Amino acid sequence: MMIADKIIILKEGEIYAQGKADSIMNSCILKEVYGLQAQVCRFAGFSKPVIVPLEMG
């Protein structure tokens, strides 16, 4: 099931990044925008990236 063809990431009410999730979603963006330390992984059988938090706070 696909929910969206493209995503928009907002930071402080402004567009920070936009495009296909697999091309813009990365650990640097997650850290800078959301303060989330995570790894963006790609697994066989999944068409979209999977976000794995590295620390829980």
N, CA, C, O and CB atoms as a CASP TS submission, in Angstrom:
PFRMAT TS
TARGET T0000
AUTHOR 0000-0000-0000
METHOD Language model
MODEL 1
PARENT N/A
ATOM      1  N   MET     1       0.845  -1.170   0.000  1.00  0.00           N
ATOM      2  CA  MET     1       0.000   0.000   0.000  1.00  0.00           C
ATOM      3  C   MET     1       0.894   1.239   0.000  1.00  0.00           C
ATOM      4  O   MET     1       1.824   1.349   0.800  1.00  0.00           O
ATOM      5  CB  MET     1      -0.963  -0.005   1.219  1.00  0.00           C
ATOM      6  N   MET     2       0.608   2.139  -0.882  1.00  0.00           N
ATOM      7  CA  MET     2       1.354   3.378  -0.944  1.00  0.00           C
ATOM      8  C   MET     2       0.466   4.520  -0.454  1.00  0.00           C
ATOM      9  O   MET     2      -0.685   4.650  -0.870  1.00  0.00           O
ATOM     10  CB  MET     2       1.864   3.646  -2.383  1.00  0.00           C
ATOM     11  N   ILE     3       1.018   5.340   0.432  1.00  0.00           N
ATOM     12  CA  ILE     3       0.233   6.427   0.995  1.00  0.00           C
ATOM     13  C   ILE     3       0.448   7.720   0.229  1.00  0.00           C
ATOM     14  O   ILE     3      -0.504   8.467   0.004  1.00  0.00           O
ATOM     15  CB  ILE     3       0.580   6.625   2.457  1.00  0.00           C
ATOM     16  N   ALA     4       1.696   8.002  -0.180  1.00  0.00           N
ATOM     17  CA  ALA     4       1.988   9.248  -0.888  1.00  0.00           C
ATOM     18  C   ALA     4       3.132   9.042  -1.873  1.00  0.00           C
ATOM     19  O   ALA     4       4.056   8.273  -1.606  1.00  0.00           O
ATOM     20  CB  ALA     4       2.334  10.373   0.108  1.00  0.00           C
ATOM     21  N   ASP     5       3.071   9.725  -3.002  1.00  0.00           N
ATOM     22  CA  ASP     5       4.155   9.669  -3.978  1.00  0.00           C
ATOM     23  C   ASP     5       5.330  10.532  -3.537  1.00  0.00           C
ATOM     24  O   ASP     5       6.485  10.197  -3.798  1.00  0.00           O
ATOM     25  CB  ASP     5       3.659  10.117  -5.354  1.00  0.00           C
ATOM     26  N   LYS     6       5.034  11.635  -2.872  1.00  0.00           N
ATOM     27  CA  LYS     6       6.063  12.567  -2.420  1.00  0.00           C
ATOM     28  C   LYS     6       5.735  13.025  -0.997  1.00  0.00           C
ATOM     29  O   LYS     6       4.586  12.959  -0.560  1.00  0.00           O
ATOM     30  CB  LYS     6       6.172  13.787  -3.385  1.00  0.00           C
ATOM     31  N   ILE     7       6.769  13.492  -0.282  1.00  0.00           N
ATOM     32  CA  ILE     7       6.555  14.021   1.059  1.00  0.00           C
ATOM     33  C   ILE     7       7.160  15.421   1.164  1.00  0.00           C
ATOM     34  O   ILE     7       8.020  15.806   0.372  1.00  0.00           O
ATOM     35  CB  ILE     7       7.168  13.078   2.127  1.00  0.00           C
ATOM     36  N   ILE     8       6.694  16.159   2.149  1.00  0.00           N
ATOM     37  CA  ILE     8       7.233  17.479   2.460  1.00  0.00           C
ATOM     38  C   ILE     8       7.656  17.455   3.926  1.00  0.00           C
ATOM     39  O   ILE     8       6.873  17.065   4.792  1.00  0.00           O
ATOM     40  CB  ILE     8       6.179  18.627   2.176  1.00  0.00           C
ATOM     41  N   ILE     9       8.886  17.868   4.206  1.00  0.00           N
ATOM     42  CA  ILE     9       9.384  17.966   5.568  1.00  0.00           C
ATOM     43  C   ILE     9       9.418  19.441   5.937  1.00  0.00           C
ATOM     44  O   ILE     9      10.041  20.251   5.251  1.00  0.00           O
ATOM     45  CB  ILE     9      10.798  17.304   5.716  1.00  0.00           C
ATOM     46  N   LEU    10       8.735  19.783   7.039  1.00  0.00           N
ATOM     47  CA  LEU    10       8.667  21.166   7.499  1.00  0.00           C
ATOM     48  C   LEU    10       9.579  21.366   8.700  1.00  0.00           C
ATOM     49  O   LEU    10       9.705  20.488   9.553  1.00  0.00           O
ATOM     50  CB  LEU    10       7.219  21.551   7.854  1.00  0.00           C
ATOM     51  N   LYS    11      10.212  22.529   8.754  1.00  0.00           N
ATOM     52  CA  LYS    11      10.999  22.932   9.914  1.00  0.00           C
ATOM     53  C   LYS    11      10.619  24.361  10.246  1.00  0.00           C
ATOM     54  O   LYS    11      10.820  25.275   9.446  1.00  0.00           O
ATOM     55  CB  LYS    11      12.541  22.797   9.649  1.00  0.00           C
ATOM     56  N   GLU    12      10.064  24.541  11.443  1.00  0.00           N
ATOM     57  CA  GLU    12       9.623  25.853  11.899  1.00  0.00           C
ATOM     58  C   GLU    12       8.647  26.509  10.913  1.00  0.00           C
ATOM     59  O   GLU    12       8.726  27.708  10.646  1.00  0.00           O
ATOM     60  CB  GLU    12      10.827  26.755  12.114  1.00  0.00           C
ATOM     61  N   GLY    13       7.734  25.703  10.385  1.00  0.00           N
ATOM     62  CA  GLY    13       6.690  26.201   9.497  1.00  0.00           C
ATOM     63  C   GLY    13       7.108  26.436   8.061  1.00  0.00           C
ATOM     64  O   GLY    13       6.292  26.875   7.250  1.00  0.00           O
ATOM     65  N   GLU    14       8.342  26.160   7.729  1.00  0.00           N
ATOM     66  CA  GLU    14       8.851  26.354   6.369  1.00  0.00           C
ATOM     67  C   GLU    14       9.215  25.008   5.753  1.00  0.00           C
ATOM     68  O   GLU    14       9.585  24.068   6.458  1.00  0.00           O
ATOM     69  CB  GLU    14      10.080  27.298   6.369  1.00  0.00           C
ATOM     70  N   ILE    15       9.105  24.928   4.436  1.00  0.00           N
ATOM     71  CA  ILE    15       9.502  23.705   3.739  1.00  0.00           C
ATOM     72  C   ILE    15      11.018  23.562   3.826  1.00  0.00           C
ATOM     73  O   ILE    15      11.767  24.432   3.384  1.00  0.00           O
ATOM     74  CB  ILE    15       9.028  23.723   2.250  1.00  0.00           C
ATOM     75  N   TYR    16      11.448  22.452   4.402  1.00  0.00           N
ATOM     76  CA  TYR    16      12.871  22.164   4.550  1.00  0.00           C
ATOM     77  C   TYR    16      13.352  21.265   3.410  1.00  0.00           C
ATOM     78  O   TYR    16      14.454  21.436   2.888  1.00  0.00           O
ATOM     79  CB  TYR    16      13.151  21.501   5.915  1.00  0.00           C
ATOM     80  N   ALA    17      12.503  20.305   3.036  1.00  0.00           N
ATOM     81  CA  ALA    17      12.820  19.378   1.944  1.00  0.00           C
ATOM     82  C   ALA    17      11.524  18.836   1.379  1.00  0.00           C
ATOM     83  O   ALA    17      10.517  18.743   2.081  1.00  0.00           O
ATOM     84  CB  ALA    17      13.740  18.215   2.429  1.00  0.00           C
ATOM     85  N   GLN    18      11.557  18.482   0.112  1.00  0.00           N
ATOM     86  CA  GLN    18      10.395  17.850  -0.504  1.00  0.00           C
ATOM     87  C   GLN    18      10.854  16.949  -1.631  1.00  0.00           C
ATOM     88  O   GLN    18      11.877  17.194  -2.271  1.00  0.00           O
ATOM     89  CB  GLN    18       9.395  18.906  -1.025  1.00  0.00           C
ATOM     90  N   GLY    19      10.075  15.897  -1.861  1.00  0.00           N
ATOM     91  CA  GLY    19      10.390  14.946  -2.923  1.00  0.00           C
ATOM     92  C   GLY    19       9.988  13.547  -2.522  1.00  0.00           C
ATOM     93  O   GLY    19       9.197  13.354  -1.598  1.00  0.00           O
ATOM     94  N   LYS    20      10.534  12.575  -3.218  1.00  0.00           N
ATOM     95  CA  LYS    20      10.252  11.176  -2.905  1.00  0.00           C
ATOM     96  C   LYS    20      10.948  10.812  -1.604  1.00  0.00           C
ATOM     97  O   LYS    20      12.091  11.204  -1.369  1.00  0.00           O
ATOM     98  CB  LYS    20      10.710  10.238  -4.058  1.00  0.00           C
ATOM     99  N   ALA    21      10.251  10.060  -0.762  1.00  0.00           N
ATOM    100  CA  ALA    21      10.773   9.717   0.565  1.00  0.00           C
ATOM    101  C   ALA    21      12.140   9.051   0.477  1.00  0.00           C
ATOM    102  O   ALA    21      13.030   9.368   1.265  1.00  0.00           O
ATOM    103  CB  ALA    21       9.798   8.797   1.296  1.00  0.00           C
ATOM    104  N   ASP    22      12.317   8.148  -0.457  1.00  0.00           N
ATOM    105  CA  ASP    22      13.591   7.432  -0.526  1.00  0.00           C
ATOM    106  C   ASP    22      14.745   8.305  -0.996  1.00  0.00           C
ATOM    107  O   ASP    22      15.905   7.922  -0.840  1.00  0.00           O
ATOM    108  CB  ASP    22      13.459   6.251  -1.439  1.00  0.00           C
ATOM    109  N   SER    23      14.456   9.466  -1.566  1.00  0.00           N
ATOM    110  CA  SER    23      15.544  10.336  -2.008  1.00  0.00           C
ATOM    111  C   SER    23      15.852  11.469  -1.021  1.00  0.00           C
ATOM    112  O   SER    23      16.966  11.994  -1.035  1.00  0.00           O
ATOM    113  CB  SER    23      15.204  10.923  -3.355  1.00  0.00           C
ATOM    114  N   ILE    24      14.898  11.861  -0.167  1.00  0.00           N
ATOM    115  CA  ILE    24      15.169  12.968   0.765  1.00  0.00           C
ATOM    116  C   ILE    24      15.244  12.552   2.223  1.00  0.00           C
ATOM    117  O   ILE    24      15.801  13.283   3.042  1.00  0.00           O
ATOM    118  CB  ILE    24      14.115  14.012   0.620  1.00  0.00           C
ATOM    119  N   MET    25      14.699  11.403   2.562  1.00  0.00           N
ATOM    120  CA  MET    25      14.695  10.975   3.955  1.00  0.00           C
ATOM    121  C   MET    25      16.055  10.383   4.305  1.00  0.00           C
ATOM    122  O   MET    25      16.432   9.334   3.784  1.00  0.00           O
ATOM    123  CB  MET    25      13.563   9.948   4.218  1.00  0.00           C
ATOM    124  N   ASN    26      16.792  11.058   5.192  1.00  0.00           N
ATOM    125  CA  ASN    26      18.086  10.552   5.622  1.00  0.00           C
ATOM    126  C   ASN    26      18.332  10.943   7.073  1.00  0.00           C
ATOM    127  O   ASN    26      17.596  11.754   7.636  1.00  0.00           O
ATOM    128  CB  ASN    26      19.214  11.085   4.715  1.00  0.00           C
ATOM    129  N   SER    27      19.361  10.369   7.671  1.00  0.00           N
ATOM    130  CA  SER    27      19.629  10.586   9.096  1.00  0.00           C
ATOM    131  C   SER    27      19.974  12.038   9.405  1.00  0.00           C
ATOM    132  O   SER    27      19.644  12.521  10.488  1.00  0.00           O
ATOM    133  CB  SER    27      20.762   9.685   9.556  1.00  0.00           C
ATOM    134  N   CYS    28      20.622  12.743   8.494  1.00  0.00           N
ATOM    135  CA  CYS    28      20.971  14.156   8.732  1.00  0.00           C
ATOM    136  C   CYS    28      19.715  15.025   8.831  1.00  0.00           C
ATOM    137  O   CYS    28      19.620  15.875   9.717  1.00  0.00           O
ATOM    138  CB  CYS    28      21.888  14.683   7.602  1.00  0.00           C
ATOM    139  N   ILE    29      18.769  14.821   7.947  1.00  0.00           N
ATOM    140  CA  ILE    29      17.525  15.593   7.977  1.00  0.00           C
ATOM    141  C   ILE    29      16.743  15.286   9.251  1.00  0.00           C
ATOM    142  O   ILE    29      16.222  16.200   9.890  1.00  0.00           O
ATOM    143  CB  ILE    29      16.662  15.287   6.729  1.00  0.00           C
ATOM    144  N   LEU    30      16.657  14.025   9.624  1.00  0.00           N
ATOM    145  CA  LEU    30      15.927  13.658  10.846  1.00  0.00           C
ATOM    146  C   LEU    30      16.544  14.309  12.073  1.00  0.00           C
ATOM    147  O   LEU    30      15.817  14.759  12.959  1.00  0.00           O
ATOM    148  CB  LEU    30      15.904  12.135  11.022  1.00  0.00           C
ATOM    149  N   LYS    31      17.868  14.368  12.144  1.00  0.00           N
ATOM    150  CA  LYS    31      18.549  14.980  13.285  1.00  0.00           C
ATOM    151  C   LYS    31      18.333  16.489  13.295  1.00  0.00           C
ATOM    152  O   LYS    31      18.007  17.063  14.334  1.00  0.00           O
ATOM    153  CB  LYS    31      20.052  14.658  13.251  1.00  0.00           C
ATOM    154  N   GLU    32      18.511  17.131  12.147  1.00  0.00           N
ATOM    155  CA  GLU    32      18.406  18.586  12.093  1.00  0.00           C
ATOM    156  C   GLU    32      16.983  19.091  12.300  1.00  0.00           C
ATOM    157  O   GLU    32      16.778  20.088  12.993  1.00  0.00           O
ATOM    158  CB  GLU    32      18.926  19.083  10.774  1.00  0.00           C
ATOM    159  N   VAL    33      16.012  18.430  11.719  1.00  0.00           N
ATOM    160  CA  VAL    33      14.628  18.910  11.779  1.00  0.00           C
ATOM    161  C   VAL    33      13.923  18.465  13.056  1.00  0.00           C
ATOM    162  O   VAL    33      13.225  19.259  13.686  1.00  0.00           O
ATOM    163  CB  VAL    33      13.851  18.417  10.567  1.00  0.00           C
ATOM    164  N   TYR    34      14.100  17.194  13.446  1.00  0.00           N
ATOM    165  CA  TYR    34      13.332  16.639  14.563  1.00  0.00           C
ATOM    166  C   TYR    34      14.169  16.333  15.799  1.00  0.00           C
ATOM    167  O   TYR    34      13.619  15.949  16.831  1.00  0.00           O
ATOM    168  CB  TYR    34      12.642  15.391  14.122  1.00  0.00           C
ATOM    169  N   GLY    35      15.494  16.495  15.715  1.00  0.00           N
ATOM    170  CA  GLY    35      16.355  16.150  16.841  1.00  0.00           C
ATOM    171  C   GLY    35      16.397  14.652  17.106  1.00  0.00           C
ATOM    172  O   GLY    35      16.700  14.223  18.218  1.00  0.00           O
ATOM    173  N   LEU    36      16.094  13.861  16.088  1.00  0.00           N
ATOM    174  CA  LEU    36      16.009  12.407  16.218  1.00  0.00           C
ATOM    175  C   LEU    36      17.282  11.761  15.685  1.00  0.00           C
ATOM    176  O   LEU    36      17.629  11.922  14.515  1.00  0.00           O
ATOM    177  CB  LEU    36      14.773  11.860  15.470  1.00  0.00           C
ATOM    178  N   GLN    37      17.970  11.032  16.552  1.00  0.00           N
ATOM    179  CA  GLN    37      19.127  10.271  16.112  1.00  0.00           C
ATOM    180  C   GLN    37      18.616   8.923  15.638  1.00  0.00           C
ATOM    181  O   GLN    37      18.160   8.102  16.433  1.00  0.00           O
ATOM    182  CB  GLN    37      20.195  10.117  17.255  1.00  0.00           C
ATOM    183  N   ALA    38      18.697   8.706  14.330  1.00  0.00           N
ATOM    184  CA  ALA    38      18.135   7.485  13.744  1.00  0.00           C
ATOM    185  C   ALA    38      18.908   7.110  12.495  1.00  0.00           C
ATOM    186  O   ALA    38      19.652   7.910  11.927  1.00  0.00           O
ATOM    187  CB  ALA    38      16.636   7.668  13.414  1.00  0.00           C
ATOM    188  N   GLN    39      18.711   5.889  12.094  1.00  0.00           N
ATOM    189  CA  GLN    39      19.296   5.409  10.855  1.00  0.00           C
ATOM    190  C   GLN    39      18.152   5.122   9.889  1.00  0.00           C
ATOM    191  O   GLN    39      17.130   4.559  10.280  1.00  0.00           O
ATOM    192  CB  GLN    39      20.185   4.135  11.091  1.00  0.00           C
ATOM    193  N   VAL    40      18.323   5.506   8.641  1.00  0.00           N
ATOM    194  CA  VAL    40      17.326   5.218   7.617  1.00  0.00           C
ATOM    195  C   VAL    40      17.824   3.996   6.854  1.00  0.00           C
ATOM    196  O   VAL    40      18.863   4.044   6.196  1.00  0.00           O
ATOM    197  CB  VAL    40      17.092   6.455   6.655  1.00  0.00           C
ATOM    198  N   CYS    41      17.077   2.906   6.947  1.00  0.00           N
ATOM    199  CA  CYS    41      17.492   1.626   6.367  1.00  0.00           C
ATOM    200  C   CYS    41      16.583   1.239   5.210  1.00  0.00           C
ATOM    201  O   CYS    41      15.427   1.654   5.125  1.00  0.00           O
ATOM    202  CB  CYS    41      17.488   0.522   7.434  1.00  0.00           C
ATOM    203  N   ARG    42      17.133   0.451   4.348  1.00  0.00           N
ATOM    204  CA  ARG    42      16.355  -0.122   3.256  1.00  0.00           C
ATOM    205  C   ARG    42      16.499  -1.634   3.349  1.00  0.00           C
ATOM    206  O   ARG    42      17.610  -2.161   3.401  1.00  0.00           O
ATOM    207  CB  ARG    42      16.828   0.420   1.852  1.00  0.00           C
ATOM    208  N   PHE    43      15.364  -2.325   3.368  1.00  0.00           N
ATOM    209  CA  PHE    43      15.344  -3.763   3.515  1.00  0.00           C
ATOM    210  C   PHE    43      14.691  -4.402   2.305  1.00  0.00           C
ATOM    211  O   PHE    43      13.778  -3.837   1.705  1.00  0.00           O
ATOM    212  CB  PHE    43      14.616  -4.164   4.792  1.00  0.00           C
ATOM    213  N   ALA    44      15.167  -5.579   1.957  1.00  0.00           N
ATOM    214  CA  ALA    44      14.550  -6.345   0.879  1.00  0.00           C
ATOM    215  C   ALA    44      13.093  -6.592   1.242  1.00  0.00           C
ATOM    216  O   ALA    44      12.786  -6.961   2.376  1.00  0.00           O
ATOM    217  CB  ALA    44      15.305  -7.692   0.633  1.00  0.00           C
ATOM    218  N   GLY    45      12.213  -6.394   0.302  1.00  0.00           N
ATOM    219  CA  GLY    45      10.793  -6.607   0.545  1.00  0.00           C
ATOM    220  C   GLY    45      10.041  -5.354   0.939  1.00  0.00           C
ATOM    221  O   GLY    45       8.810  -5.351   0.946  1.00  0.00           O
ATOM    222  N   PHE    46      10.760  -4.281   1.268  1.00  0.00           N
ATOM    223  CA  PHE    46      10.143  -2.999   1.605  1.00  0.00           C
ATOM    224  C   PHE    46      10.471  -2.015   0.495  1.00  0.00           C
ATOM    225  O   PHE    46      11.635  -1.846   0.134  1.00  0.00           O
ATOM    226  CB  PHE    46      10.639  -2.467   2.996  1.00  0.00           C
ATOM    227  N   SER    47       9.456  -1.371  -0.043  1.00  0.00           N
ATOM    228  CA  SER    47       9.691  -0.422  -1.128  1.00  0.00           C
ATOM    229  C   SER    47      10.086   0.959  -0.619  1.00  0.00           C
ATOM    230  O   SER    47      10.594   1.778  -1.384  1.00  0.00           O
ATOM    231  CB  SER    47       8.457  -0.310  -1.990  1.00  0.00           C
ATOM    232  N   LYS    48       9.860   1.221   0.646  1.00  0.00           N
ATOM    233  CA  LYS    48      10.158   2.530   1.231  1.00  0.00           C
ATOM    234  C   LYS    48      11.181   2.385   2.351  1.00  0.00           C
ATOM    235  O   LYS    48      11.333   1.303   2.917  1.00  0.00           O
ATOM    236  CB  LYS    48       8.871   3.197   1.764  1.00  0.00           C
ATOM    237  N   PRO    49      11.883   3.472   2.674  1.00  0.00           N
ATOM    238  CA  PRO    49      12.851   3.404   3.758  1.00  0.00           C
ATOM    239  C   PRO    49      12.182   3.167   5.113  1.00  0.00           C
ATOM    240  O   PRO    49      11.035   3.555   5.333  1.00  0.00           O
ATOM    241  CB  PRO    49      13.665   4.679   3.801  1.00  0.00           C
ATOM    242  N   VAL    50      12.922   2.526   6.009  1.00  0.00           N
ATOM    243  CA  VAL    50      12.457   2.248   7.366  1.00  0.00           C
ATOM    244  C   VAL    50      13.335   3.062   8.315  1.00  0.00           C
ATOM    245  O   VAL    50      14.561   2.998   8.231  1.00  0.00           O
ATOM    246  CB  VAL    50      12.516   0.699   7.703  1.00  0.00           C
ATOM    247  N   ILE    51      12.720   3.824   9.215  1.00  0.00           N
ATOM    248  CA  ILE    51      13.450   4.666  10.154  1.00  0.00           C
ATOM    249  C   ILE    51      13.630   3.885  11.463  1.00  0.00           C
ATOM    250  O   ILE    51      12.660   3.463  12.092  1.00  0.00           O
ATOM    251  CB  ILE    51      12.699   6.025  10.400  1.00  0.00           C
ATOM    252  N   VAL    52      14.901   3.705  11.857  1.00  0.00           N
ATOM    253  CA  VAL    52      15.224   2.968  13.075  1.00  0.00           C
ATOM    254  C   VAL    52      15.863   3.939  14.073  1.00  0.00           C
ATOM    255  O   VAL    52      16.993   4.379  13.859  1.00  0.00           O
ATOM    256  CB  VAL    52      16.180   1.759  12.770  1.00  0.00           C
ATOM    257  N   PRO    53      15.156   4.283  15.169  1.00  0.00           N
ATOM    258  CA  PRO    53      15.744   5.171  16.183  1.00  0.00           C
ATOM    259  C   PRO    53      16.974   4.534  16.821  1.00  0.00           C
ATOM    260  O   PRO    53      16.981   3.337  17.109  1.00  0.00           O
ATOM    261  CB  PRO    53      14.708   5.511  17.270  1.00  0.00           C
ATOM    262  N   LEU    54      18.012   5.336  17.039  1.00  0.00           N
ATOM    263  CA  LEU    54      19.232   4.820  17.646  1.00  0.00           C
ATOM    264  C   LEU    54      19.255   5.031  19.145  1.00  0.00           C
ATOM    265  O   LEU    54      19.979   4.339  19.860  1.00  0.00           O
ATOM    266  CB  LEU    54      20.437   5.470  17.023  1.00  0.00           C
ATOM    267  N   GLU    55      18.465   5.985  19.631  1.00  0.00           N
ATOM    268  CA  GLU    55      18.363   6.188  21.073  1.00  0.00           C
ATOM    269  C   GLU    55      16.969   6.655  21.412  1.00  0.00           C
ATOM    270  O   GLU    55      16.337   7.378  20.641  1.00  0.00           O
ATOM    271  CB  GLU    55      19.411   7.202  21.572  1.00  0.00           C
ATOM    272  N   MET    56      16.502   6.247  22.545  1.00  0.00           N
ATOM    273  CA  MET    56      15.184   6.644  22.992  1.00  0.00           C
ATOM    274  C   MET    56      15.372   7.669  24.108  1.00  0.00           C
ATOM    275  O   MET    56      16.171   7.464  25.022  1.00  0.00           O
ATOM    276  CB  MET    56      14.341   5.410  23.475  1.00  0.00           C
ATOM    277  N   GLY    57      14.628   8.777  24.025  1.00  0.00           N
ATOM    278  CA  GLY    57      14.863   9.788  25.030  1.00  0.00           C
ATOM    279  C   GLY    57      13.638  10.222  25.661  1.00  0.00           C
ATOM    280  O   GLY    57      13.669  11.082  26.541  1.00  0.00           O
TER
END
